[in-house]
Amino acid sequence: QVQLVESGGGLVQPGGSLKLSCAVSGISISDVDMAWYRQPPGKQREWVGGVRPTGALLHADSVRGRFTVSGDNAKNTVYLQMNSLKPEDTAVYYCRATGSFWGQGTQVTVSS
């Protein structure tokens, strides 16, 4: 059974940082594409970035230079480091594995 469990969300002030984690079980992150998505209030879910089995990292234009995706194969966990957060980054953040496996999401709120 494949499970993805996100954690690390919360309330942060503009300009602050958060690091999200996605703990994976049932599959190895070194064998599949892993990605982060987010869904802002009232908007569609959008791709944020991802990591491939090759180690290649990809990031959406809207977050490039501020967010970094990474993976720890030993812990079978994927991370999303978010710096210089803006109010428009407020969203529920989801982890996804190839095969349409999704986590339950974690709320990130950027507000003063």
C-alpha positions as CSV (number, residue, x, y, z in Angstrom):
1,Q,0.0,0.0,0.0
2,V,1.4,3.3,-1.1
3,Q,1.2,6.2,1.4
4,L,2.4,9.8,1.2
5,V,2.3,11.9,4.4
6,E,3.0,15.6,4.3
7,S,4.1,17.7,7.3
8,G,5.7,21.0,8.1
9,G,3.0,23.4,7.1
10,G,1.9,26.3,9.2
11,L,1.5,30.1,9.6
12,V,4.5,32.2,8.6
13,Q,5.1,35.9,8.0
14,P,6.0,37.2,4.6
15,G,9.7,36.8,3.9
16,G,9.8,33.8,6.2
17,S,10.7,30.1,5.5
18,L,9.2,26.7,5.9
19,K,10.3,23.2,5.0
20,L,7.7,20.7,4.1
21,S,8.3,17.0,4.2
22,C,6.6,14.1,2.4
23,A,7.3,10.7,4.0
24,V,6.7,7.9,1.5
25,S,6.0,4.2,2.1
26,G,5.1,1.4,-0.3
27,I,7.3,2.6,-3.1
28,S,10.9,3.9,-3.3
29,I,11.3,7.6,-4.2
30,S,14.4,6.6,-6.1
31,D,12.3,4.7,-8.6
32,V,9.6,7.2,-9.4
33,D,9.0,10.8,-10.2
34,M,8.0,12.8,-7.1
35,A,6.4,16.2,-7.2
36,W,4.9,19.0,-5.1
37,Y,1.7,20.7,-6.0
38,R,-0.3,23.4,-4.3
39,Q,-3.9,24.6,-4.4
40,P,-4.5,28.2,-3.4
41,P,-7.9,29.2,-2.0
42,G,-10.5,29.2,-4.7
43,K,-8.0,28.2,-7.4
44,Q,-6.9,25.1,-9.3
45,R,-4.1,22.8,-8.1
46,E,-0.8,23.8,-9.7
47,W,2.5,22.1,-10.1
48,V,5.3,23.6,-7.9
49,G,8.3,21.4,-8.6
50,G,9.6,17.8,-8.6
51,V,12.5,15.4,-8.5
52,R,13.2,12.6,-10.9
53,P,14.9,9.2,-10.2
54,T,17.9,10.6,-12.0
55,G,18.1,13.4,-9.4
56,A,17.1,16.1,-11.8
57,L,15.2,18.9,-10.1
58,L,12.5,20.9,-11.8
59,H,10.7,24.0,-10.4
60,A,7.8,26.2,-11.6
61,D,8.7,29.7,-12.8
62,S,6.7,31.2,-10.0
63,V,8.8,29.7,-7.3
64,R,12.2,29.2,-9.0
65,G,15.0,30.8,-6.9
66,R,12.8,30.7,-3.7
67,F,11.7,27.1,-3.4
68,T,13.9,24.0,-3.7
69,V,12.8,20.3,-4.0
70,S,15.0,17.6,-2.6
71,G,14.9,14.0,-1.7
72,D,16.5,11.7,0.8
73,N,16.6,8.2,-0.5
74,A,17.7,6.7,2.8
75,K,14.7,8.2,4.6
76,N,12.4,7.8,1.5
77,T,11.3,11.4,2.0
78,V,10.9,14.3,-0.3
79,Y,11.3,17.9,0.9
80,L,10.2,21.3,-0.2
81,Q,12.3,24.1,1.2
82,M,10.4,27.4,0.8
83,N,12.2,30.7,1.3
84,S,11.1,34.3,0.9
85,L,7.5,33.4,1.2
86,K,4.8,35.7,-0.1
87,P,1.1,35.9,0.7
88,E,0.4,34.4,-2.7
89,D,2.2,31.3,-1.7
90,T,-0.7,30.6,0.7
91,A,-2.2,27.2,-0.3
92,V,-2.6,23.6,0.6
93,Y,0.6,21.8,-0.5
94,Y,0.4,18.2,-1.8
95,C,3.0,15.6,-2.5
96,R,2.5,13.3,-5.5
97,A,4.2,10.2,-6.7
98,T,4.0,8.7,-10.2
99,G,0.9,6.6,-10.6
100,S,-1.3,9.4,-9.1
101,F,-0.5,8.7,-5.5
102,W,-1.3,11.8,-3.4
103,G,-0.8,12.8,0.1
104,Q,-3.5,14.5,2.2
105,G,-1.9,17.9,2.0
106,T,-0.6,20.4,4.5
107,Q,-1.7,24.0,4.9
108,V,0.7,26.9,4.4
109,T,-0.5,30.3,5.3
110,V,1.7,33.4,4.7
111,S,0.4,36.4,6.5
112,S,1.4,39.2,8.8
